[in-house]
């Protein structure tokens, strides 16, 4: 039986290749990860495969890899604004194992200014008590 965390998942393979049709036909493998904890959605973000990300977002948003990074953080690193916009409602308040938000990841990786501006607007819109709670936890 295939492990839930198998690099051999057909969906993971399809996402690595940005193969939209194979992504569509292998959705039963959603939420499986590779050895780095990356989901198919994260790999679509890395490859800027917008169509694949749209199909996978509802099933795989809010997953994290072994470093706590989300698909939104991968989209930020890849400078893929369409995927950033897609995932922002799902993952805007998540932090990785270093305590970084998507905005902090964008700043560290010198993402394009439009992405940084969008993430700054979202950070400003967060209720102050939520920011305080995240800092305490």
PEWOUR-V945113 format. One record per pair of residues at least 6 apart in sequence whose C-alpha atoms are under 6 Angstrom apart, sorted by sequence separation. I is the first residue (numbers start at 1). GAP is how many residues later the second one is. D is the distance in whole Angstrom. If there is no record, write none. Layout:
i = (I;I)
gap = (GAP;GAP)
d = (D;D)
This chain:
i = (33;64;95;14;14;44;75;11;41;72;11;41;72;103;11;15;5;7;16;38;69;4;5;6;12;15;37;46;68;5;15;31;37;42;45;62;68;73;36;45;67;76;18;20;46;48;79)
gap = (6;6;6;8;9;9;9;12;12;12;15;15;15;16;18;25;27;27;27;27;27;28;28;28;28;28;28;28;28;29;29;29;29;29;29;29;29;29;30;30;30;30;31;32;32;32;32)
d = (5;5;5;6;6;6;6;6;6;6;5;6;6;5;6;5;5;4;6;5;5;5;5;5;5;6;4;6;4;6;5;6;5;4;6;6;5;5;6;5;6;6;6;6;6;6;6)
